[in-house]
């Protein structure tokens, strides 16, 4: 499920800039699939934090965490 969610984000580039982050990370990793797995870990954490706090996911924090990969 998280693979599909990430691929939808990449396809729509929402949040804005996620596609560029993926392209950069995929170039640094052994494969685009490995880049997706690293990004999915951040997505899962972001969703868990949002659910725990009862708020919508913070897109800015999500992007900042992805940029630190």
C-alpha angles and dihedrals in degrees: 000000000000091000089058092046092051093046090051089052090050092047093053096031089230120177086041111254099026092110092056090048090052093048092050093046093046089055090054097044130069090254143356087251091059089050089053092052092051090049092046090058089059092044092052092049091048092051093046092050091049093049092047093051094041092236137115115268112274104239094194093054089045092054092045091053090049091050090056092060 
